[in-house]
Amino acid sequence: MTRTDTAITEITDTLDSFYCYNIAAALWADAVINRLEGLAIFLLRDELAKVADRARAAARRLADRIGDLGGAITADPRQLLDRSIPVDFALPDCSDITSIGEYALQRLNTIIAAYEAFLDQVRGTDDVSFHLVLKLLAAETHQRADLQAALAPRS
């Protein structure tokens, strides 16, 4: 299928919003790691480092796809939150494991919904972007399931 310049621009803009989100998510995880207190240091430090690494890897893959489409990623760090999907990147109580987990769960729900909406929009028109975002969605869905299990009340 051939795409119009407008369609390509819409795709690259959306992929860039995902790129910006992932960069901000990595920075958020780094900031939480930096502020961890008490038991949270021992229980979440390594996991949050993995979250940051996964977000940076996703951002790199998105940047590559944007470049393949002839677009450019957001270069001005001051614009990352403005260009990102709408999500709150406030810091939770960094000594409270549940607070950190619940905040991360909200963030995951937001990006999962955004990825799903994108897949509905590009299905059948941009197979490469579709498959890239589908893989990112699978990773975030898996991460959400792990987090939900960790936050589940124990009997």
Helices and strands as residue ranges (DSSP letters): H 5-35, H 39-68, G 77-79, H 80-83, H 97-122, H 127-151
